[in-house]
Amino acid sequence: MGITLVGTTVVNCLMLSSMYVLMALGFAFLVSIMGILNFAHGAIYMVSGYICYQLTVAYGINEWASFLLTVAIVGALGLFLEKYCFRPFSWNLDRIIVVCIAIILILETVVNVTVGVYVRALPSFFPRILRAGVFAARADKLLSFLIGSFLLAFIVWFVRSTKHGIQMQAVSQNQEGALLQGINIHRISALACVMACSLAAVSGCLMGAIFNLSPFMGDQMLTKAVELVTVAGIGSIGGVLFAGLILGTMDATLPMLMGGAESQALALGVIVVLLLFRPQGFFGREAGF
């Protein structure tokens, strides 16, 4: 029984860490490249799960086809948000906050009106239990970890090795300097927003299949994304990966030792203590606008 519990905990740690990092990377892209604190990121994560639910349950589309369609739809939503909601108010924190609040209210209202406030269950993408001796784990959790790990590796490669990725780094470091070098800032910002929303969609679909869907499920995930980006340091992908592993491990292990509310409070307390000694995060610079 002890070995089984350890194996399940390890799977939970890996799954939560990969999903947290996917969310945090999307949030970090917009902070670093566009100077936007996208507080609607959690709502986008939430609505992704509901879109996949509607496609799968209401329209009878295959789970994996619904998953891919959801990512495409939410990625297109990111393109719309960048051009019509974020770009006109870029680097204006007050107006961006108002815009994000409006987006949150619109998305949550649409879900409440169309689907309702009741908790929904998104069908599992891989409804099996994997066993190896005394070890047993849900296959969909391992699958979420594998998909998350692949996407994280792809993002790291893309940012560090491709032309557009290097341009994204240039824009995040000095927007005016990047503009003088002939980089199309609007195109890079649109790419970053599409990637951010697509990552949120992947996380929302996979987490929606493991846990239940609710119109306010994005609030907690947004909190995790903000915590990760803050602890990692603004502009640090490696820091997000490291911080995601720490936070995912705490969230997977602490609830076994204490209640859910106490574990969340303790995890937040650890983060606050870390920031007292490293206000700029593990690998980044201090946040500021």
C-alpha positions in Angstrom: 0.0 0.0 0.0 2.9 2.4 0.9 4.6 1.8 -2.5 1.3 2.4 -4.3 0.7 5.6 -2.5 4.2 6.8 -3.3 3.8 6.0 -7.0 0.4 7.8 -7.1 1.9 10.8 -5.4 4.8 10.9 -7.9 2.4 10.8 -10.8 0.3 13.6 -9.2 3.5 15.7 -8.7 4.5 15.3 -12.3 1.0 15.9 -13.7 0.4 19.0 -11.6 3.8 20.4 -12.2 3.5 20.1 -16.0 0.0 21.7 -16.1 1.1 24.5 -13.8 4.1 25.3 -16.0 2.0 25.3 -19.2 -0.3 27.9 -17.7 2.6 29.9 -16.2 4.5 30.0 -19.5 1.6 31.5 -21.3 1.1 34.1 -18.6 4.9 34.8 -18.6 4.9 35.3 -22.4 2.5 38.2 -22.2 4.2 39.7 -19.2 7.6 39.6 -20.8 6.8 40.5 -24.4 3.7 42.7 -24.2 4.0 44.0 -20.6 0.5 42.6 -19.9 -0.7 41.0 -16.7 -3.4 38.9 -18.3 -5.7 38.3 -15.4 -8.1 36.7 -17.9 -5.7 33.8 -18.4 -7.6 31.7 -15.9 -10.9 32.4 -17.6 -9.4 31.3 -20.9 -8.2 28.1 -19.2 -11.7 27.6 -17.9 -13.6 28.2 -21.1 -11.3 25.9 -23.0 -12.5 23.0 -20.8 -16.1 23.9 -21.5 -15.5 24.2 -25.3 -14.0 20.7 -25.3 -16.9 19.5 -23.2 -19.5 20.9 -25.6 -17.8 19.5 -28.6 -17.4 16.1 -27.0 -20.7 15.7 -25.1 -23.2 18.0 -26.9 -22.0 17.4 -30.5 -20.6 13.8 -30.1 -17.2 14.6 -31.6 -14.3 12.3 -30.7 -12.4 13.4 -27.5 -9.1 13.9 -29.3 -10.7 15.7 -32.2 -12.5 18.0 -29.7 -9.2 18.5 -27.9 -7.4 19.7 -31.1 -10.4 21.8 -32.2 -10.5 23.5 -28.8 -6.8 24.4 -29.0 -7.3 25.8 -32.5 -10.4 27.8 -31.4 -8.8 29.2 -28.3 -5.6 30.0 -30.2 -7.7 32.0 -32.7 -9.3 33.7 -29.7 -5.8 34.7 -28.6 -5.2 36.3 -31.9 -8.5 38.3 -31.6 -7.6 39.4 -28.0 -4.2 40.6 -28.9 -5.3 42.7 -31.9 -8.5 44.2 -30.4 -8.2 44.0 -26.6 -4.5 44.1 -25.7 -2.7 45.9 -28.5 -4.6 49.3 -28.1 -3.7 49.4 -24.4 -0.2 47.8 -24.4 2.0 48.9 -21.5 -0.9 50.7 -19.9 -1.5 48.6 -16.7 -4.7 50.3 -15.5 -6.5 49.9 -18.8 -5.3 46.4 -19.3 -6.6 45.4 -15.9 -10.1 46.8 -16.8 -10.0 45.0 -20.2 -9.0 41.7 -18.5 -11.8 42.1 -15.9 -14.3 42.6 -18.8 -13.0 39.5 -20.6 -13.4 37.5 -17.4 -17.0 38.6 -16.9 -17.9 38.0 -20.5 -16.4 34.4 -20.6 -17.9 33.4 -17.2 -21.3 34.9 -18.1 -21.3 33.0 -21.5 -20.5 29.7 -19.7 -23.2 30.3 -17.0 -25.8 31.2 -19.6 -25.0 28.4 -22.1 -24.0 25.5 -19.9 -25.1 26.5 -16.4 -23.4 26.8 -13.0 -23.5 23.0 -12.3 -20.2 21.1 -12.2 -19.6 19.1 -15.4 -17.4 16.1 -16.1 -15.3 16.1 -19.2 -14.8 12.5 -20.5 -11.3 11.1 -19.9 -9.0 11.0 -22.9 -7.5 7.7 -21.8 -9.8 6.0 -19.2 -7.5 3.2 -18.0 -5.6 2.3 -14.9 -1.9 1.4 -15.6 -0.5 -1.3 -13.2 3.0 -2.5 -12.8 3.3 -4.8 -9.8 2.0 -2.9 -6.8 2.2 0.4 -8.7 -1.0 1.7 -10.1 -1.8 5.1 -11.7 -4.5 6.7 -13.8 -3.4 6.7 -17.4 -4.9 10.1 -18.1 -2.6 11.7 -15.5 0.5 10.1 -17.0 -0.7 11.2 -20.4 -1.2 14.7 -19.2 2.4 14.7 -17.9 3.7 13.3 -21.2 1.8 15.9 -23.3 2.9 18.7 -21.0 6.5 17.6 -21.1 6.5 17.4 -24.9 5.0 20.9 -25.2 7.4 22.4 -22.7 10.4 20.9 -24.5 9.0 22.3 -27.8 8.5 25.7 -26.3 12.1 25.8 -24.9 13.4 24.7 -28.3 11.2 27.2 -30.2 12.2 30.2 -28.1 15.9 29.4 -28.1 16.5 28.0 -31.6 14.0 29.5 -34.1 13.9 32.9 -35.8 10.6 33.9 -34.2 11.7 32.6 -30.8 14.9 34.7 -30.9 12.7 37.7 -32.0 10.5 37.1 -29.0 13.5 37.2 -26.7 14.6 40.4 -28.3 11.2 42.0 -27.9 11.1 40.9 -24.2 14.5 42.5 -23.5 14.1 45.8 -25.4 11.0 46.5 -27.4 12.4 49.7 -29.0 15.7 48.1 -29.8 13.9 45.2 -31.5 11.8 47.6 -33.5 14.9 49.4 -34.7 16.3 46.0 -35.9 13.3 45.6 -38.1 11.3 43.1 -36.0 7.5 43.3 -36.4 6.5 43.8 -32.8 2.8 43.3 -33.5 3.4 40.0 -35.2 5.6 38.8 -32.4 3.0 39.9 -29.8 0.2 38.1 -31.7 2.3 34.9 -31.9 3.0 35.1 -28.1 -0.7 35.6 -27.4 -1.7 32.7 -29.6 0.8 30.5 -27.9 -0.3 31.6 -24.5 -3.9 30.9 -25.1 -3.1 27.6 -26.8 -1.1 26.4 -23.8 -4.0 27.5 -21.5 -6.4 25.5 -23.7 -4.2 22.4 -23.5 -4.0 22.7 -19.8 -7.7 23.4 -19.4 -8.8 20.3 -21.5 -6.4 17.9 -19.8 -7.2 19.2 -16.3 -10.9 19.3 -17.1 -10.7 15.5 -17.9 -9.0 14.8 -14.6 -11.0 17.1 -12.3 -14.5 18.5 -12.8 -15.4 21.6 -14.7 -16.8 24.7 -13.1 -17.2 28.3 -14.2 -14.7 29.5 -11.6 -12.1 26.8 -12.0 -9.7 29.3 -13.6 -9.4 31.4 -10.5 -7.2 28.9 -8.7 -5.1 28.1 -11.8 -4.5 31.9 -12.4 -3.2 32.1 -8.8 -0.8 29.3 -9.5 0.4 30.9 -12.7 1.0 34.3 -10.9 2.8 32.5 -8.1 5.0 30.5 -10.5 6.0 33.6 -12.6 6.7 35.6 -9.5 8.8 32.9 -7.8 10.6 32.0 -11.1 11.5 35.6 -12.0 10.1 37.7 -14.8 11.4 36.5 -18.2 12.9 33.2 -17.1 11.6 30.0 -18.7 14.1 27.8 -16.7 12.8 29.5 -13.6 9.2 28.7 -14.4 10.1 25.0 -14.9 11.9 24.9 -11.6 9.2 26.7 -9.7 6.5 24.6 -11.3 8.1 21.4 -10.1 8.3 22.9 -6.5 4.7 24.1 -6.5 3.4 20.9 -8.1 5.2 18.8 -5.5 3.8 20.8 -2.6 0.3 20.7 -4.0 0.5 16.9 -4.5 2.0 16.0 -1.1 0.8 18.6 1.4 -2.9 17.6 1.2 -2.0 14.1 2.4 -0.6 15.6 5.6 -3.2 18.3 6.3 -6.4 19.7 5.1 -6.8 21.3 1.7 -7.1 24.9 3.0 -4.2 24.4 5.3 -2.0 23.0 2.6 -2.8 25.9 0.3 -2.0 28.4 3.0 1.3 26.6 3.8 2.3 26.5 0.2 1.6 30.3 -0.2 3.5 30.9 3.0 6.6 29.1 1.6 6.4 31.3 -1.5 6.2 34.5 0.6 9.2 33.5 2.6 11.2 32.7 -0.6 10.3 36.1 -2.0 11.5 37.8 1.2 15.0 36.5 0.4 14.7 36.6 -3.4 12.3 39.3 -4.4 13.4 39.1 -8.0 12.6 35.3 -8.1 15.0 32.5 -8.6 16.4 33.4 -12.0 14.8 36.7 -13.0 14.6 40.3 -12.3 12.2 42.2 -10.0 8.8 42.7 -11.5 8.0 46.3 -12.3 6.2 48.5 -14.8 
